[in-house]
Amino acid sequence: MATTAPVKDEFWWAGPAFKAKYIADARGTLADLGINVPAGLPQDVLDDVARILTVIWVEGKLVARETFHIDPMDEGLLFGKGIWESTRTVQGIPWLWNLHVERLLFTAKRVGIELDAKRVPDAAEITRYVRTLTQTDVVLRLNVSAGRPGKPGMVWMSLSLRPQPRGMVRLKSLTTPVLRGLPYLTWKTFQYANRLQVNGEGAKQGYDGALMVDEHRNILEAAHANIFLRLPEGWVTPSVDNDGLLLPGTVRAYLLENAPHPVKEAVVPLDRLKDAREIFVTNSNVGLVPVTQIDELPFPIKGPETADFLKLVPPV
């Protein structure tokens, strides 16, 4: 008797409850996840989006979002004692991942979280995770919680859709909410809401976000990105030796090492903006975005030297 090959479940990636809801109303289910897809998209595209948003990597295993859980006594959940990193993929490979891992391990030590480097996925593991779900590029976020006494925390990773490319950004200067000597507020930890709040304040005032300055009105960074300025004497980026107020980004480190024009780290007073010829901000999710306005001051959308820096950054 001939045997019949087993039929592969096309919804292997979905938990039972999500699967039933998704089959009944795919677009409505994605809307519940915060994604409003335009009418007319083929079913395979909807399935791609659903997989990206609902399959979580946990300690090397793929877990349906609806079954994911964290220990309710985990100090990451109770007290915000956790750290994270985020970047986008380029042809399935996490961009600048070695720099992200270095910063993650540094942050863990800085805030007192025990983390064995072997638990952190390498670039190849991330590519396998991404390519199991989709052939498109995505944004990934890796999280590490502190755990509780006698039990280590969790290491997990989720994916999201890439942000829409931004041709420019406008910023409002606001005093940083980060306090000196408090690494949980400076680094990428679960206590990140202060940056969201100050960025939202910039948006309330009619800008795209916030440019954070210290109490002496020296420029630090945008709420979620580092900043580079072309002054008459050359390119500068605010220095990190400022009592821990500035989060040094991976793209910042990459550009300092590979910049097509020399870049110096320096204290940059806010009133130096009037001398700036070109300005851009960077992070690993959006890449490099020209700044066209800070407060009332306008700047070129893409100066000639900014164009040279853009050649080093993969397009979003």
N, C-alpha and C positions, 0 to 999 in steps of 0.2 A: 504494500500500500504506500502510495506516495505521501510524503509528509508536507504539511503546509508551513511555510515560513511564518514566524510570529509577526504580527502587524505592529509597527512602531507607533506609539501614541504620539501624535503630532503636538500634543499639549503636555509633553513630559515635564516641561519646565514650570507648570502651574500647579498650585495646590488645589484640592478638590473644590473648595468654596469659590476660589477665584475662577477656576476653570468653568464652573457652571454659570457664574455671572457673566464671564467674558463671552462665552458662546452665545448667551442670550442677547447681550448688548455690548459689543466690543467698544464702540465709541463712548458709550456712557460709562463703562468701566474705566477706560483711560481718563475720562474727564474727572472721575473720582480720585485719580492719582495726580490730578493737576495738569493734565495734558489734553488740550482741546485740539483735536486733529481736524483738518479741513475735510469737507465732503469730497468724495470721489477717490480717496486714497485706496489702493488695492489692499486686499486682506493680508497679503504677505508683508506689506509695510506695517500694518497695524500689529501683526504678530511680532515683528521685529522690535517695535517700540515696547510692546508689552513685556517681551523677554528682558530687554535692557532694564526696565524699571522694576521687575519683580523677582529676579533671581539674585540672591545674595551669596557672596563668597564668605564662608566662615571656616577659618583654620584649614583651608585646603579643600573644603567640601562645598558643593552648591546646594543652597537651601531656598525653598520657596519663601517669598516675603511674608506670606500669611502665617508661616510656622516659625519664623525667626523670633527669638526671645533673648532677653538678657536677664541675668540674676537680679531680682528686685533689690538685693542688698549690695550690689556692685557699687563701689564708691564713685565710679564714673557716672552712674545714674543718680546717686543720692547727692553727691557733692561736686559734680563737674570735674572729677579727677580723671581726665582722659585726654588723649592727644589724637591728632589726625593730620593727614596730608592729602592733597588733591592735585591732579594734573589731567591733561587730556592725552589721548592716544594719537599717534601719527602712524598710519598704516598698521594699526593694531598694537603698536609698541608704546608704552608709557613714556612720555617725553621727559627727559632729564631725571629719570627715576633714581639713578644713583645719588644725585644731589638731594632728592626728596628723602631717601632712606637715611642718608647722613644726618639730615636735619631732624628726622623723626627720632633717631637714636639719641641725638644730642638733647632734644626736648625732653625725652623720657628721663634722662639723667637729671636735667635741670629742674624738673618738677617732681622728682622722686618716684617714678613709676618703673618697676622692674620689668625689663623687656629683653628677652633673648632674641638676638638678631636673627636666629634661625626661624623664628616665627613670622618674620616679615617676608612676604612674597617677593621674589625677584621679578625682573621684567619678563622673563619667559613664562612664569606662572601666570602673570597678569594677562599676557597675550593669549594664553590658552583659555583663560576665563572669558575674555572678551570674544574671542573667535568661536567659542562654543555657542555664544548667544547671537552674534551679529557679525556682519562683514563691514559695517560702518564704523567710523571712529566715534568715540564717546568721551565723556568726562568720568573719571573714577575718583572715589574717595575711600581711603583706608583709615580705619578707626582702631584705636587701642584703648581699652578701658583698664582701670587700675585693679579691678577685682575687689575682693574683701579679705580680711584676715584669714589666712589659711587656704585661700583659693585664688589663683591668678585670674586676671581679667581676660577679656575676649579680644581677639583680633578678627575684624571683619571688613568686608569691602563691598561697596555698592556702586552702581553705574547710573549715569543720567545722560540725557541728550546734550550734545554740544551747544554752547550758547550761540546766539545769532552774532555774526561778525559785526564789530563796531568800527565805524570809520573815524570816530572822534569821541572825545569825552569833555564835559565841562564840569569844573569842580568849584566848591565853595570852601574857603579856608575856615576851619573850626578847630578849637582846642582839643587835643587828643584826650580820650577818656582813659588811656593807659596810664597807670601810676608807676612811678619809679620803684624799682626793686621788687616788682610783683610779676614774676615770669609767667604765671597763669594768664595774665592779661596781655602779655607781649607776644607769646608764641602761639602756635596753632593748637589750642586746647579746647575742651568742651565749654570753656568760659569765654566764648567768642562773641556773645551777644552785644558787648559794648561797641564793637566795630560795626555791627549791623545797625545799631541805634544811631551812631554818629553819621553813618552813610545815609540813613533815612532822614536825618535832619537836613543834610545837604539837599536831598531830593525835595523836601518840603519847601525849601527856599528857591526852588525852580532850577536846580542844577542836577547833573547826573549822579553826583555823589559828593564825598567830602575829601578835602586835602587836610590832613591832620598836622597841626603845628604844636610845639611845646609851649610852656608858659613864658618863654622868652621870645615867642613868635618866630622861632626857627622852623623851617620846613622839615617834616619827618617823612611822611609817605601818604599816599591815598589810603582810604580805609581798608582796601583789599589789594593794593598794588604798590610797588615801589615806583619812584619817580626819577627821571633823568632830565636835566636842564642844560641847554646850550647857552652859556654865558659868553661875554666877549673874550674871556681868557680861556675858554674851552668847555668841554662837557664836564658836569659834576653830578653826583648823586649824594644825598645826605649820608653822612658817616654813621656807622652803627655804634660807635663808642659814646652813646648818649644815655648812659644809665639804664639801658635796656628798654627804651621807648620805641625802638624801630624793629620791625620784623624783617630780617634780611631774606629776600626771596631767592628762589632757585634761578629764575631768569636773570635777576640782578647779578648773581654770582657768575652765570654763564656769560653775560655781556661784559662784565668786568674783565673776564679772562680772554674774550674773543672780539672785543669791540673794534670796529673798523676805524674809529677815532679814539684817541686817548680819553679816558674818563678818570677823574679824580674823586675820591671820597672827601667830603668837606662839610663843615657846618654852613648851611645856606639860610640866611635870614630871609623872611618873607618879603621884605622890601627889595630884594634882589630880583624879584619877578619882573620888575620894569625893565631890567637889562636883558632878559631872556629872549633869544631869537627863535628857539624851538624847544618844545617840551613833549615828553611822552611818558606813559606809565606802562608797567609790565607786570604780568603774572602768568603762571603756566597754563591757565585755562583760556584766557583771552589773547595771550601772546603779547603783542606790542600795539598800543593804541595812542595816537597823537592826542595831545591836550590842546583844545582850541580856545579855552577860556578858563581863567581862575579869577574869581570875584568879578571885577569889572574889566579886567585886562584881557584883550584878545591876543591869540597867537596863530601862526600859520597852521593850516590843517595838516600839512605834511611838508616840512622843509627838506632841502636836498640831503642833509646829513641824516635826518631821521629815516629817509628812504634807504640809506646805506645800512642802518641798523635793521630795518625791516627785512633785508635780504637774509639775515641770520635766523629769522624766526619763522617756523612753518606757519602757513596761513591757517586760520580757523576754518 
